[in-house]
Amino acid sequence: MRFHFFILSLFISFISFSQTGSLDTLYLMNGRIIVSSVLDTNSASILINDPENTNKKISIENERLFAIKYGKGTLFYYYEQDSIKNWYTRDEMWLFMQGERDAKKGFKPWGSFFGGIVFGMAGGASGLVADIGVFLGPVLPLAFFSTVGIPKVRIKHNTVSNPENLKHDVYILGYEREARAKRRRQSMLGGGIGIAVGYIAYFCLRSFTH
C-alpha cells in the first residue's frame, strides 16, 4: 500500500514539474515580469493564461513586450532598436528596465505621500480663512503634485538588485523615471486623503459656528 502511495506521489510530482517547466517568462517594457503559458501569437499581440486565474486568458500587445523566454529555453526579442523612439540598444533597454523594476520594488516615497496629505488638508481647510478658499482647496495639493518630481532621486543601495548596474546611466535613468512616477502617484493619493480630511474639518467647524 505504501509502495502504491509512493508511486502515485511520484507521478503527481512529475506532472507538476513538467507543467511548471513548460511555463514561459514574459519581460514587459515597464519592467514587469509575467510567468505564464503563451497560447497564441500574431502580428499585434500574444495570448496567455492569466497567471492569477488560469481559467481566464489575457492579451498583451507586442509593443508592450521586451522579450519572451519560452519554457524550452528559446529567447525571442520583441524590442528592436530604431531611430524614432527606441534609440537604446537591447542591452541598454534591459538595464533601463532593471532600473524601473528596482525602483518599483524598493523606492518608498513616503515624503511625497505625507506631503500630499499636509497640502491636501491645508487646501481643504482653507475655507476657514476665506470663504472662497473652499473652492480653491485643490490648488495646494495640485501645486505640490506638479513639483514633487523635481527633486533629485536618491538611490539607496539596498534597493538595487545588482550594484554593478549603478555604473550605467541608463539604469539610473530607468530608476529615476519610476521613482518620480511613484512620487507623483503617492502625492496624488496623499493629496486626495488630505483634502477629504480638510473639507470634513471645514464643514464640521462651520456647522458648529453657524
N, C-alpha and C positions, 0 to 999 in steps of 0.2 A: 504493500500500500504506500509506504513511504517512497519507494522507488518510483511509482507511478506519479506521485505528487511532485517529485524532483524533476521528472521528465516534463511534466506539464508546466512547471515553473520555468524551466529552461527554455521551453518553446515560446512561452509568453514573453520572456526577456529578449529572445532572439527577434521576435516580431517587433517589439517596441524599439529595439536598437536599429532594426532595418528601416523602420518608419522615420526615426529621428535622424538617421544618417542620410536620408534622401531629401531632407529639408534644404531649401535654398536660402541664401542670405542676400538681402537687397540693401544696397547702400544708397540712400536718398541724398539729393543735393543739399538739403538742410541739415545734414549730419546725422539724421535718424537712421537706425539700422533695424530692419524687419527680418525676422526669421520665419519663413513660411514655405508653402509649396506653390511654385509657378504653374498655373493651369493652362494658360494660353498667352501668346504674344502676337502683336500685329504692329503695323507701322506707326500707330498712335499711342498705344497703351499696352499694359500687361494685366492679366487677371490672376489673382492669387486667393488662397484661402485666408479669411480674416484670422489672424493669429489669436485674437481674443474670443472668437466664436467660429469654430471650424464649419458650422452649418451655413455660414454666410460667405459670400465672395465679395472682394473689393477690387476696383480697377484703379491703376496708378498710371498717370500719363508718363510717356517716355522722357519728356523734358524734365521731369522731377527726379529721374534716376541718374546716379553716377555710374553704378555698375551692379551686376548680379554675379554672385559666386554660386554656381549650381552645386547641388549635393555631391555630384560626381567629381568635383574639383575644377571644372571649367570656369574661367572668369571672363565675362563679357562686359565690355565697357559701352555705356550709352553716351558718356560725356566725350565730346570732341572739341578740341581747341579750334577757335576761329578768331577772326579779326574784328568781329562785330560786338559780341557780348561775352564770349568765352575765351578771354585772352590769356588765362592761366593754362599752363601745361597740366597734364593729368596729375603729375606728382605735386605740383603747386596747389591744385584744386583739392587734392587729398589732404594736404596739410591745412588748407583753409577750413575744410570740413571738420578736421580734427579739432581745430581751434573752436569752432562753433559748438561741437559736441561737448568739449571740456567745459566751456562756459555755461552751456545748458545744464550740465550736471552739477558743477561746483560753484558758480558765481552766485552770491546771495546779496542782492541789492536792498538790504534792509533799510538803509538810509533813504532810498527813494520811496519805499513803502510808507515809512513813518513820516517822512517829509510830506508826502501826499496827504496823509491824514491830518497833519497840522495845518497845511494850507487849505485843505478842504473844510475843516472845522472853522477856520478863520473866515473863509468865504461864506459858509452857510450862516454863521452867526453875525455877519457884518451888518445885517438889518438892525441889530441892536444899536448901532452907531448912527445909521441913517436909514430911513425907510426905503430908499432906493437900493440900499445895499443887498436886500434880499433878491433883487433881480440881477445884481452884478455878482452874486455869490460864486458862480462857476469860474469867474475870471481868474481868481488867485490860483486854484488848482491847475487850471489850463496853462497859466504862465509858468508854474513850476514844471509841468509836464513838458513844455516846449524847451526848457533849459536843462532838464535832468540828464540829457545825453551828452552834454558838452564836456563836463569834467573828465580828466584823464582816467582811464580804466587801470586799476592796479591789479595785476595778475598775481594771485597767491600761488606759490609753488605747489602747495598741497592740492590744488585743483587741476594741475597739469598732469596728464596721463604719461607723458614722456618728456622729461626735462630738455632733451635734445631738440624738441620742437621749438623751443624758445629762441633758438638760433636763426629761425626762419621768419622773415617779415610777414609772409602770407599767413602763417599760423597765428601770429599776433593780430593781424587784421581780422581773421575769422573770429577769434576770441572776442576782440573788441566789438565787432558788429553784433554778436549775440548778446554780449554783456549790456550794451547800450539799449538793445531792444528789450531786454529784461528790465532794465531800469524804467523805461517808458511804461511797460505793462504794469509794473508794480506801483509806479506813481499814479497811474490811472485807477488802479484798484484801491489804493490808499486814499486817493482824492475822492472817489465815489463814496467810500465809507465815511470819510471825514465830513464831506458836505452834507450827507444824510444826518449825521450826528449834530452838525451845526444848525441845520434847519429845524431839527427837533427841539434843540435848546432854544432857538429863537422863538418858535411858536409857543412853546411851553411858558417861557418867561413873558411873552406878550399877552398870553391869556390870563396870567396872574396879575398883570399890571393894568388890565383894562376891565 
